[in-house]
Amino acid sequence: MTLFPKIRQVAALSGLLLSGLLLWQPPALAQETTGTVSGVVKDTTGAIIPQATVLLTDLDNKSERKTVSNSSGSFTIASVPSGLQYQVTVSSAGFSSWQSQPFPLRPGDRVSFTDVRLKVGAVTEQVTVEETTSQAVKPLDTPERSDV
C-alpha cells in the first residue's frame, strides 16, 4: 500500500510537467501574413533626399502603395500583403527615377533597400497652350460695315 501514494505523486508531477510543456510553445510562423518594405533615399554623393515619392507596385495585380521619405530620407511601407512580384519606384523633383528589380515578399519578410541612389536629372516642365475663339473680337476682313 505504500507504493500507491508514490505512483500517484509521480503521475501528478508528470502530468503537470507535460501540461506545462504543451502550453509553452513559440507562436506559429503562419500567423503573420504581411511583410514590410523600407529604405533610405540618397543621391549619388550620399546626401539624403527628403520628400521623395516612393511607390510600391504589386506586379501581379497592379495594386500600388505610395509614401514619402521623411526628413532623414527614410521610408517604410508596413503591412504589405505577401506576393510574388513587387517593385519599388522612387522619384523626386530634379532627379531621375530609380526602380528596383522585381522581388518576392513572403509573410514576415522585412525587405530593406540600402542602395537607393537618385541621379541628378534634367528639370522638365510641361506647358500646354490651347486656342479659344472669342466672340468679342471680330476678324478685320468681314463684310460688316460701320458708320462712324
Buried (B, 14 or more C-beta within 10 A) or exposed (E): EEEEEEEEEEEEEEEEEEEEEEEEEEEEEEEEEBBBBBBBBBBEEEEBBEEBBBBBBBEEEEEEBEBEBBEEBEBBBEEBBBBEBBBBBBBBEEBEBBEBEEBEBEEBBEBEBEEBBBEEEEEEEEEEEEEEEEEEEEEEEEEEEEEE
